[in-house]
C-alpha cells in the first residue's frame, strides 16, 4: 500500500513540476474537465462514463465451472490520465493469473490494453446530472500461455463503446454498450457484445452501495450463440483525502452468474483507487 501511495505522489508531483505550457496547466485542465461532469463513484466492474485521473488496483478471486479457483492480480486496471480536455487515457497493466487450485493450468500474465475516452455531453449535479461518452479500447496479445484469452479472443482486439449515465439526487445509473472485435479470424475468435449497467445510491456522503448487471453475448468463436449474465452487488467507500491532491476509494463486490452458461461463478472482487 505504501508503495502504491508513493507511486501516486511521484506521478502527481512529476506532472506538477512542469515549468510551462502543457504540463504546467495539467491539473487546471483536469479540474475543469471534472467540474463539468457528475461526481458519482466509479463502479466496481462497469467502466464509468466519467473521466478520472487515478491509479487503480483490483484483486479478483474466481471460481471456474470445472471446480478450481484462481487469483487475478491487478484485474487489468492501471493508470488513468486526463491528458487533454474532455479526454481520458487508460493504460491497463497486464493482470497476472495464479491458478493455485489447478496444477494443469499455467500461471502467467495477461494482455496489455489501452482505453481512450472522449466525453460527448455532460452536466454536473447542479445543471442536469448526466453524461455521454465514447470509448475506444484495444488489447495487444502479450499474455503468456494464452492467459490473456479469458475474454475469448486469441488475437488483438478493438472495442468501440458508448457509455452513459444519469443521476437523480443521491441515486445514479451508469452503463456501457460495446462490441469487442478481433483483428483477425473473427469466425474462430468470435465477436463479443458487452453490456454493463450499474445502479448506485450514495449513503452518508462516502458510502456507495451498488448493484451491477454484466452481460456478454458471444457471436462466432468457441461460445457462439451463448450469453453470459452476472449480477454483482457491492459497495465502494470514498473519496477519502490522503493529501491535498491525492485521495483514496476502496470497495468490493461478489459476482453471481444468472445465466445457464458461465465460465466462472461466485467471484470476489476487491478494488482500491487513488484519484489525484
Secondary structure as UniProt FT lines:
FT   HELIX           2..16
FT   HELIX           21..24
FT   HELIX           26..35
FT   STRAND          54..64
FT   TURN            65..66
FT   STRAND          69..74
FT   TURN            75..76
FT   STRAND          78..84
FT   TURN            85..86
FT   STRAND          87..92
FT   STRAND          96..98
FT   TURN            100..101
FT   TURN            103..104
FT   STRAND          108..109
FT   STRAND          112..123
FT   TURN            125..128
FT   STRAND          130..140
FT   HELIX           144..151
FT   STRAND          157..168
FT   TURN            169..170
FT   STRAND          171..182
FT   HELIX           186..189
FT   STRAND          191..203
FT   TURN            204..206
FT   STRAND          207..219
FT   TURN            222..225
FT   STRAND          227..241
FT   STRAND          247..257
FT   STRAND          264..275
//
